[in-house]
Amino acid sequence: MFEVRENEPDYALLNDPDSQHKNRYGKPIDTVTEANPLHGKSLEINGDNAIGANPNRYKQHGFYFNADNCIACHACEAACSEKNDNPAHIAFRSVGFIEGGTYPAYQRLNISMACNHCDNPVCLKGCPTRAYTKFAEYGAVLQDPDICFGCGYCTWVCPYNAPQLDPIKGQVSKCNMCVDRLEVGLKPACVSACLGKALDFGVIENIPEGRIQTKTEIPGFPRADITHPNIRFQQTRTTQRDMVRVDSTALKYHREDNQGEGDNHFQPMLDPKHGYKRQWNLGKLLGSHENAHIAFTLSSQTVMGAFLLLFIGVFAGVAPLDNINTSSSFMPLLGSMLILLTFGMLKLNLHLGKPIRFYRGFNNLRYSPVSREIAGVSLFFGGLAGYSLFSLLPGDIAALLAKLSAYVAIAGVTLGSWYMYRLYRIPARPFWNHWQTGASFWGSSLTLGAVLIVLITGLTEGFETTQNLIQAMALVALIGLALETTGHVFHAWDMRRQGGEGSASYYEQTTTYGYSYRLRNAMLLINLLILSGFTITGLSGVMGVVSGVVITLSLLLSSIISRALFYVLVIPTTMPGAFFWRNKGFQEHARETGLAEMPQVGVIPNH
């Protein structure tokens, strides 16, 4: 338990004599009743089995931030990092700011934020290892780094950048509400250290002494409807109509006219601060941290599409796929599918911060789409392996087992592909939260799956003898490519129109990666035209084979560029950074110039 000093100042002590019964979202502030078995349990802090005497122990607590008082001294950051022994590149609480106007009417608004211990903690539901728990005590959302295997999905779904993935330790950690201090009646360390009394803490919805507002939003604070965060604000000063971010994110916050001057309701909008110059940036595009996800999604979707087509041909008797199972290309096709899927799963597993803990990915099947995706793909892998094995063996029993394995694999395709799509429908990442994600994934399955079948059958049996199959697979690939292209068109339209982080992502797509984006689009159109011809002519003669090689490479390259753009462009809904902190632009500069080699800069170098 935390030791209380004899001369602890009054401002560091919790003081909530009264509280409301429900918060503004209609949820009870009491986390449990006295009859609940969770009541009266010890938190076992550092092995101490004592129970805190705080009278409000079973009420939802939260932070209070007075933006009028914050001077951006960063004392809250320092106190938090010191208490939690965080390295320079990890901060559970951070201070950013936005600014507006010009001299002499320049304004700056500072924002200090940590974990908001939300009513609907999406980090808890998203985590596949069940490293998160929302405790009855104080309503704290706590995370256990020893359970985490470092997938980082919680950092994707959180709108507030609260979970911190440490690439050195390979695990996530976050603000723990200083529950050891709460147990002995003290406010969190960050609150006690605040010089301007901008930060406060207590039972949620209580207005601290000397304060008049309990807003749920201020300019720069991400949307609150996703998780219902337990933080309240005061900001009485009238700000400029446009408040801009000082970090590299192309966003500003515009006060809506219909809300009135006093309401200060701000909407995130595009701020084209980098101009409209197009660039290639292929190195950044193809060298991102998410390359493992590119390899996994493309390889698994290719194999899923190919197996689905093979299943339709073998078990539904659809010509010209129905003869593949008796041809010389059948086992090489199954073998190549197993190798490709193994490669993708291995790349994804090695991407984890702690790959040896991969088995924990099944721990949260009740809530996490990641756990369900892992379960679906693993089921598919098992079914595919069983089908390949039993297809080699003679006899009726082996045939029956092969058939059962095929149905297991199809169940895995259904679950795996669906949750592979669902796990990217993240409200905190608008660029992904669009039906185009599904169109891209399932379109790639059809296109690349058909290409894999043609490639293996053509190499084993000869392209001249498989013309009917080639024409049919060209039609399937054309349908998949048309589905993906349609999704891209509507996605671009919607991102431009919706504003906010989605619009900023589209802006980066057409500027920072503008030429790469245009190359992808041009290749999509050319591939559509060539595939249309193949549905009629097939691949006959030397020129046909050469054309097939070209279209195969073109389809693969366009898929890689498209998937790389998908990962590198996403801009989350998160608080603004500062000039040197929580600033992607500065992080890139620090790595390029060698500043990142200095630990105190707080940026992890590339190596």
ABEGO torsion letter per residue (X at the ends): XBBBBAABBAAABBBBABBBABBAAGBBABABBAABAABGBBAGBGGBABBBABAAAABBBBBBBBAAABAGAGAAAAAAAAAAGBBAABBABBBBBBBBEBOAABBBBBBBBBBAGBABBAAAAABAAGABBBBABGGBBBBBAAABAGAGAAAAABAAGABBBBAAAGBBBBBAGGAAAAAAGBBBAAAAABAAGABBBEBBGBBBBGBABBBABBBGBBBAAAAGBBBBBBBABBBBABBBBABABBBBBBBBAAAEAAAGBBBBBBBBAAEABBBAGAAAAAABAAAAAAAAAAAAAAAAAAAAAAAAAAAAGBOAAAAAAABAAAAAAAAAAAAAAAAAAAAAAAABABAAAAAAAAABAAABAAAAAAAAAAAAAAAAAAAAAAAABBEAAAAAAAAAAAAAAAAAAAAAAAAAAAAABBAABAAABBAAAAAAAAAAAAAAAAAAAAAAAAAAAEAAAAAAAAAAAAAAAAAAAAAAAAAAAAAAAAAAAAEEAAAAAAAAAAAAAAAAAAAAAAAAAAAAAAAAAAAAAEBBEAAAAAAAAAAAAAAAAAAAAAAAAAAAABBBBBBBBBAABGBAAAAAAAAAAGAAABAAAGBBBAX
